[in-house]
Amino acid sequence: MVGGWPESFSEKELSMDTISYSVVSPVKTCILDIPPLPKEMMWKPLAQFASGHLMVCYMDYEGYLVHQSKDYQCWSMDLDLNSKEWNPVQPPPHKLWYSASVAKGDKFMIVGGSREVNEEVSKMSGTTLVQEYDVRSSIWSQGPKLPFPLFEGCAVNTDRGIVVLGDFEGGAANSYILVDGEWIPLPLSIYSHTKPACAQVNMRNENVFMALSGENVEYFSFQEKMWIKIPSPLNVARSKYSTSTVGMSFGKLVISGGFNMDIGK
């Protein structure tokens, strides 16, 4: 887990020391004590492991609220060196909001995103951009563009390829898999996922693509080539919750976190 909001806040209460810690759980049995990032106040950070490097990119949300500035920062930590020092990374060419991220091999990838942020989501629009950072060469490059614009999606590197899910602005599919540099549509999911969380998990001896949003949980079986819904593990309906995290721990599916959209009411 990296960054986020405190338990309760108002915009007037935000300060540069609001968020002063970062904890990372890279694999199901290991928790690393990672020092705070050099600059705090991060919101919706992108965090991935790529070839032993912990990559984090985020926008300074407070700066945007106050000055409409786009102070976008990226940091890297080489865990193989066990130095626990954050090193600055050149930001991507396009500084976007509400992007997804995924890592594959030496590449840290920023997928989609919006050029602007607005309290009215209907006034925002996504992009087709896929920005790749090579942790070995320290170079940004452009990856295969998405078939349609997207923001607030999710991306996972599965055994079959990188899968992206979200509310694409066009087309008949809401998920695609990257095969040989081309985005191939997957069958339409059972649920319409907005602000989804996703992960590769093992279900019935198969590594599948798991997706959830609110109380809707389902997975795509590559063997059966279909979506299969599973009961929500939550005791109460959370259709207005978003920004959850999903993963596997000791063979168990774990869903954590989420933001109650009614909290302001």
N, C-alpha and C positions, 0 to 999 in steps of 0.2 A: 504494500500500500504506500502510495506516495502522495503527499499533500492533501488538499481538500479544504473544506470549510470547517470551522469549529462547530461544536454542537448547536450553539445558537449565536446569531449575529445580526447586525444591521449594517448597512453600507457605511453609516457614520462611525461605526465602531471598528472598522477595518484598519489595521495598521501593518507595518512591515514585519512585525514579529507575531502576527496572528498565527502563522504556521511555522513552527520551529523544529520540526522533526521529519524524518522519513524512515520508514521501516520497509524492508523488502523481503518477500518470501519467494525466492526464485523457483524452488522445487518443493514437492509436497512434504519433505521431511526436514527442510533446512530453513532457518530464519537467520538472516544476517543483520547485525547491528550496523547500520549505515549512518554516517554523520549527516547533519543537515546540509542542504544545498547552500552554496555561497550566497544566493539571493533567495529570499523567502517570498511569501505571498503568491503561491501558485494555485491555479484553479484548472480543473480538468487536465492534468498533465498527461503527457504521453510517455510511457515507460516500458522498455523492452530490454531483453538480454540478447546480444548479438556477439557471438564468438568471444565470450568471456568479458564483454564490455556491458556495463549497465548504462543505457542511454535514457536521458530524460529531456523532453522539450516541453515548454509551456509559455503561455502569454502572461504578462504582468497585468492581471485583471484590474487591480487598484489603479494602476497608471492609466488604463483605458477609461475607467469610470471618471477619473478626475481630469485627465488631459487629453483623452481620445488618442493617446499614443499607442503604438504597437511595439512595445518592448518585448520582443520574442527572444527567449534564451534557450540554449541547448547545452547540456553538460554530459560528460562521460566519465565513468570510473572503470579502470581496468582491474577487474577482480582477480585476474591471474597474477598480478603483481602484489596483491594483498596490501596495497598502499593506503587504501581508503581515502584517497584524495580525489576531489572533483576537478576535472579539467574542462575549460570552456571549449565549446564546439561552435564553429561557424553556423549560424542559423540557416534554415533552408531558404532557397530563393523566393518561395512564396510563403508568406506568414498567414496562416489560416486558423480560423476558429472551428471548434467542434469536429476535428479530424479523428480518424481512427489510426491505430498504429499496429504494426506487426513486424516481426523479425524473421529472417531466413538466412542462415549461414552468416556471412559477414555483413549482410545488409539490414539496416534499420529503415523501415518504410513508413512514411506518413501518407495516409490514404484519404482522399477527398478533403472536405472541409469547406467552410464559408469564408469569404473575404471580409465580411462584416458581421457584427453581432447586433441583434435587436431583440427587445423584450417580446415583440410579436414575431413568433417563429414564421408565420406566413409571409413575412416581409424578407425573410432570409432565403438565400439560394446557395446550392452547393457547387462544387467544381468536379471535374473529372481527373484532377491532378493526382499522380502518384509520385512522391518524391523519395528517392532512395539515398541513404547515406552509407558509404562503405567505411566501416570502423577501422579497416587496415590502411586504406589510402587516404582517409579523411576527406573524401570528395563526395559532393552531392551530385546526383544525376536524376534525370527524369525516367520513371518507369513506365510500363504500359498503361495508357490512360484508361480510366473506367469507361464503360459503354455509355453511362449516363451520369449526370451530376449527382453528388451525394454529400450530405453532412449528417453528423450524429449516427453514423453506422458503426459496425464493429468488424474486425478482421482477425483471422486466425490462420496460422500456418499448420495445415493438417498433413497427414500422410499422403494425401492425394494432391495437395497443392494449396495455395493460399485461397481462402474463401472469404468473401466480403458480403455482409448482410446489411440491409437497411432500406429506408424508404427512398428508393431512387426516383429522380425526377424525370420519369419516362420509362418506356419499355414495359413488358408484361411480367418480368421477373423481379424478385426482390433479393436475390442472392446470385453470386457468380463465383466461379472457380478459375484460377489462373493456370492455364495449361499451355506450356511451350510459348509463353509470351502473349497468349490470347485469352480474353475473358469469356468463359463459356457459361451460359445461364443454367442454373439448377431449377428443378421444378418449384413452382410457387409454394411457399410455406403455408401451413394451415392457418396460422395467425398472422396478422399484420403487425410487424414489429417496429415500434418507434423507440428510439433511444435504447437499442438492444444491448445486452451483454452476450458474449459468446465465447466458446472454448472448445478444444478437442478433448473429449472424455471417452472413457471405455464403457460401452454398454453391450452386454451380452457377448463379450469376447470380440467386440469390434470397436475400433477407434472411430467415433462418429463426430459430427459437427453439432454442438449443442447451442441452442439459442433461447434466450428468455427476455421478456419485457413485461413488467408488472407481474401479474399472476400467470401469465402464459409461458409454458415451458414445452419445448419440443426438440427433437433432434433429427438430423438428416442422416439416413443410413446409406452409405455409398454402395454397399452390397445389394441392398434391396431397391436402391434408387428412389427412395420416397421419404417423406417427412412422417414422423411418428410422435404423437403428443404423449406426454406423461403427466400424471397428476401434480398439481402445484404442492410443494412441500410447506407452503405457508399456511398458517392457521386462519388468517384473515385475508380477504381480498386486497391485493395491493396493485390494482389496476392503475392507480395514480402514483405509483412509485417508479423511480427510474434510477439509472446509473448504478445498478447492482454489479456484483462481481460473481463469476461462476468458475468453478475449477474442480479438480479432483484431489482428494487427500486420503491415502491408505485405502483406495478402492471405493471411496464414498463420494457422491456428488455433493458439493458444498456451494451454497448460495449465500452471499454476504452483502451487507450494506444496502444502500438505496436511499433515495430522497423523497420524502412525502410532499407531493405537490400541493397538498392542502395545508401544509404547516403554517403558511402565512395567514390562513383564515382562522 
